Amino acid sequence: MTTRPVEEIARDELKNKASSEEALWLRSEEGVPLWKEALIVFKRELEHQFAARKSELTTYQQACWARGGAGKKDYFKEKALHDEWRNQANFYKTLVEQRIMEAKKFLHEYTQNKHDEDTQRQDNPMVRVAVALERIADVLERKE
């Protein structure tokens, strides 16, 4: 277990700044569902930022075009900055998507392992006998 918020650990892990214990905890059976949820939130936040910045750039473009040649120069400077941000944000988004896939893989493995354990337990004749005896005991208790 960790004392820091999962979101903070997940952000640090994306930047390779989380401790090895925290990175292992994120990938633990307890941590994976929380990690996956935090990553999904990060991805949504990025998608909102992409949309907002694109809208802002479009508005800025229209204002610049209305000013003529000087405005066009200002717009292309701003567009270059926007494109640089977008490239960095796309890289970060790719990291987030890779981690989401990793979290899903761990969740699947943990679910599969639990299913396998349950199946093995049900196939064990001694477990079947124990369950049958518990049911008989319950029935006898109800009759008394």
C-alpha positions as a Markdown table, in Angstrom:
| # | Residue | x | y | z |
|---|---|---|---|---|
| 1 | Met | 0.0 | 0.0 | 0.0 |
| 2 | Thr | 1.1 | 3.5 | -0.6 |
| 3 | Thr | 0.5 | 6.8 | 1.2 |
| 4 | Arg | 0.6 | 9.0 | -2.0 |
| 5 | Pro | -2.4 | 9.4 | -4.2 |
| 6 | Val | -2.6 | 6.9 | -7.0 |
| 7 | Glu | -2.8 | 9.7 | -9.6 |
| 8 | Glu | 0.4 | 11.2 | -8.4 |
| 9 | Ile | 2.3 | 7.9 | -8.5 |
| 10 | Ala | 0.9 | 7.1 | -11.9 |
| 11 | Arg | 2.1 | 10.5 | -13.3 |
| 12 | Asp | 5.5 | 10.0 | -11.8 |
| 13 | Glu | 5.6 | 6.4 | -13.2 |
| 14 | Leu | 5.0 | 7.8 | -16.7 |
| 15 | Lys | 8.0 | 10.1 | -16.2 |
| 16 | Asn | 10.1 | 7.2 | -14.7 |
| 17 | Lys | 10.2 | 9.2 | -11.4 |
| 18 | Ala | 8.2 | 6.7 | -9.3 |
| 19 | Ser | 10.1 | 4.6 | -6.9 |
| 20 | Ser | 10.5 | 0.9 | -7.8 |
| 21 | Glu | 8.2 | 0.0 | -4.8 |
| 22 | Glu | 5.5 | 2.3 | -6.2 |
| 23 | Ala | 5.9 | 1.0 | -9.7 |
| 24 | Leu | 5.5 | -2.5 | -8.4 |
| 25 | Trp | 2.5 | -1.6 | -6.3 |
| 26 | Leu | 0.8 | -0.1 | -9.4 |
| 27 | Arg | 1.2 | -3.5 | -11.1 |
| 28 | Ser | 0.0 | -5.4 | -8.0 |
| 29 | Glu | -3.5 | -7.0 | -7.9 |
| 30 | Glu | -4.5 | -4.2 | -5.5 |
| 31 | Gly | -3.0 | -1.4 | -7.5 |
| 32 | Val | -3.8 | -2.3 | -11.1 |
| 33 | Pro | -7.5 | -1.3 | -11.1 |
| 34 | Leu | -6.7 | 2.1 | -9.5 |
| 35 | Trp | -3.8 | 2.6 | -11.9 |
| 36 | Lys | -5.9 | 1.8 | -14.9 |
| 37 | Glu | -8.6 | 4.2 | -13.8 |
| 38 | Ala | -6.1 | 7.0 | -13.2 |
| 39 | Leu | -4.6 | 6.4 | -16.7 |
| 40 | Ile | -8.0 | 6.6 | -18.3 |
| 41 | Val | -8.6 | 9.9 | -16.6 |
| 42 | Phe | -5.2 | 11.2 | -17.9 |
| 43 | Lys | -6.1 | 10.2 | -21.4 |
| 44 | Arg | -9.5 | 12.0 | -21.2 |
| 45 | Glu | -7.8 | 15.1 | -19.8 |
| 46 | Leu | -5.4 | 15.0 | -22.8 |
| 47 | Glu | -8.2 | 14.6 | -25.3 |
| 48 | His | -9.9 | 17.7 | -23.7 |
| 49 | Gln | -6.7 | 19.7 | -24.0 |
| 50 | Phe | -6.3 | 18.7 | -27.6 |
| 51 | Ala | -9.8 | 19.9 | -28.4 |
| 52 | Ala | -9.5 | 23.1 | -26.4 |
| 53 | Arg | -6.1 | 24.1 | -27.8 |
| 54 | Lys | -7.3 | 23.4 | -31.4 |
| 55 | Ser | -10.4 | 25.6 | -30.8 |
| 56 | Glu | -8.2 | 28.4 | -29.4 |
| 57 | Leu | -5.8 | 28.2 | -32.3 |
| 58 | Thr | -8.7 | 28.3 | -34.8 |
| 59 | Thr | -10.1 | 31.4 | -33.0 |
| 60 | Tyr | -6.6 | 33.0 | -33.0 |
| 61 | Gln | -6.2 | 32.2 | -36.7 |
| 62 | Gln | -9.4 | 34.0 | -37.6 |
| 63 | Ala | -8.4 | 37.1 | -35.6 |
| 64 | Cys | -4.9 | 37.0 | -37.3 |
| 65 | Trp | -6.3 | 36.6 | -40.8 |
| 66 | Ala | -8.5 | 39.6 | -40.2 |
| 67 | Arg | -5.4 | 41.7 | -39.6 |
| 68 | Gly | -3.8 | 40.8 | -42.9 |
| 69 | Gly | -0.1 | 39.9 | -43.6 |
| 70 | Ala | 1.3 | 40.8 | -40.2 |
| 71 | Gly | -1.5 | 38.8 | -38.5 |
| 72 | Lys | -0.6 | 35.8 | -40.7 |
| 73 | Lys | 3.0 | 35.9 | -39.4 |
| 74 | Asp | 1.8 | 36.0 | -35.8 |
| 75 | Tyr | -0.5 | 33.1 | -36.5 |
| 76 | Phe | 2.2 | 30.9 | -38.0 |
| 77 | Lys | 4.5 | 31.6 | -35.0 |
| 78 | Glu | 1.6 | 30.5 | -32.7 |
| 79 | Lys | 0.9 | 27.5 | -34.9 |
| 80 | Ala | 4.5 | 26.3 | -34.6 |
| 81 | Leu | 4.3 | 26.5 | -30.8 |
| 82 | His | 1.0 | 24.6 | -31.0 |
| 83 | Asp | 2.5 | 21.9 | -33.2 |
| 84 | Glu | 5.4 | 21.5 | -30.8 |
| 85 | Trp | 3.0 | 21.2 | -27.9 |
| 86 | Arg | 0.8 | 18.7 | -29.8 |
| 87 | Asn | 3.8 | 16.5 | -30.7 |
| 88 | Gln | 4.9 | 16.3 | -27.0 |
| 89 | Ala | 1.3 | 15.7 | -26.0 |
| 90 | Asn | 0.9 | 12.9 | -28.5 |
| 91 | Phe | 4.1 | 11.3 | -27.2 |
| 92 | Tyr | 2.6 | 11.5 | -23.6 |
| 93 | Lys | -0.7 | 10.2 | -24.8 |
| 94 | Thr | 1.1 | 7.2 | -26.4 |
| 95 | Leu | 2.8 | 6.4 | -23.1 |
| 96 | Val | -0.6 | 6.6 | -21.3 |
| 97 | Glu | -2.2 | 4.3 | -23.9 |
| 98 | Gln | 0.7 | 1.8 | -23.6 |
| 99 | Arg | 0.3 | 1.8 | -19.8 |
| 100 | Ile | -3.5 | 1.3 | -20.1 |
| 101 | Met | -2.8 | -1.8 | -22.2 |
| 102 | Glu | -0.3 | -3.0 | -19.7 |
| 103 | Ala | -2.8 | -2.5 | -16.8 |
| 104 | Lys | -5.4 | -4.4 | -18.8 |
| 105 | Lys | -3.0 | -7.2 | -19.4 |
| 106 | Phe | -2.3 | -7.5 | -15.6 |
| 107 | Leu | -6.0 | -7.3 | -14.8 |
| 108 | His | -6.7 | -10.1 | -17.3 |
| 109 | Glu | -3.9 | -12.2 | -15.8 |
| 110 | Tyr | -5.1 | -11.7 | -12.2 |
| 111 | Thr | -8.7 | -12.5 | -13.3 |
| 112 | Gln | -7.5 | -15.6 | -15.1 |
| 113 | Asn | -5.4 | -16.8 | -12.2 |
| 114 | Lys | -8.4 | -16.3 | -9.8 |
| 115 | His | -10.6 | -18.2 | -12.2 |
| 116 | Asp | -8.1 | -21.0 | -12.5 |
| 117 | Glu | -7.8 | -21.3 | -8.7 |
| 118 | Asp | -11.6 | -21.4 | -8.4 |
| 119 | Thr | -11.8 | -24.1 | -11.1 |
| 120 | Gln | -9.0 | -26.2 | -9.4 |
| 121 | Arg | -10.7 | -25.9 | -6.1 |
| 122 | Gln | -14.0 | -27.0 | -7.5 |
| 123 | Asp | -12.4 | -30.0 | -9.2 |
| 124 | Asn | -10.8 | -31.1 | -6.0 |
| 125 | Pro | -12.8 | -34.1 | -4.6 |
| 126 | Met | -12.0 | -33.1 | -1.0 |
| 127 | Val | -13.4 | -29.6 | -1.6 |
| 128 | Arg | -16.6 | -31.1 | -2.9 |
| 129 | Val | -16.9 | -33.4 | 0.2 |
| 130 | Ala | -16.3 | -30.4 | 2.5 |
| 131 | Val | -18.9 | -28.3 | 0.7 |
| 132 | Ala | -21.4 | -31.2 | 0.8 |
| 133 | Leu | -20.8 | -31.6 | 4.6 |
| 134 | Glu | -21.3 | -27.9 | 5.1 |
| 135 | Arg | -24.6 | -28.0 | 3.3 |
| 136 | Ile | -25.7 | -31.0 | 5.4 |
| 137 | Ala | -24.7 | -29.2 | 8.6 |
| 138 | Asp | -26.7 | -26.2 | 7.5 |
| 139 | Val | -29.8 | -28.3 | 6.8 |
| 140 | Leu | -29.5 | -30.1 | 10.2 |
| 141 | Glu | -29.2 | -26.7 | 12.0 |
| 142 | Arg | -32.3 | -25.4 | 10.3 |
| 143 | Lys | -34.3 | -28.5 | 11.5 |
| 144 | Glu | -33.3 | -28.1 | 15.1 |
